[in-house]
Amino acid sequence: MNLPPEGQLLRIFVGESDKHRGTSLYEWIVVKAKEEGMAGATAFRGLMGFGANSHIHTSKILRLSLDLPVVVEIVDTPEKIEHFLTVIEPVVREGLVTLEKTEVRIYRGRT
């Protein structure tokens, strides 16, 4: 698969404990991205953060949280990102979704 130089970055911010049909929401998003033929997806677990509810989530021992922030990043063409947004929009009940223009310089797999 080739990606054109003009791509789009989709970032989805959710909580680690968010679920969809019994599966972690971030895991469901990554698997769904693969099923939809997206170029790739990566989930990152945050050490600390807060969102719309202004509740701080942290991995510190004294304030152990079971709901750390997770960010899923997906880069693909604007058209594929727009389609994928229609797939995830009904499922992401809490969180933040952002889009950015991005320049794809290298996209290679193992040969």
MOVENRA-V55963 format. One record per residue. PSI is psi in whole degrees, -180 to 180 (* if undefined). Layout:
psi
PSI
PSI
This chain:
psi
135
146
136
160
-30
101
-174
141
122
125
131
116
119
175
149
-31
-3
138
157
115
42
-1
148
133
-42
-38
-43
-42
-45
-46
-42
-39
-41
-46
-35
-1
24
158
-31
162
144
136
132
136
126
153
-28
148
172
161
-146
-28
-3
26
122
131
131
158
4
143
-42
-22
53
125
139
9
58
156
144
134
128
127
136
130
131
-168
153
-37
-45
-36
-45
-42
-45
-35
-37
-27
-43
-22
-45
-16
-32
96
-32
144
-160
138
128
157
143
144
143
154
119
118
-41
133
101
145
176
144
*
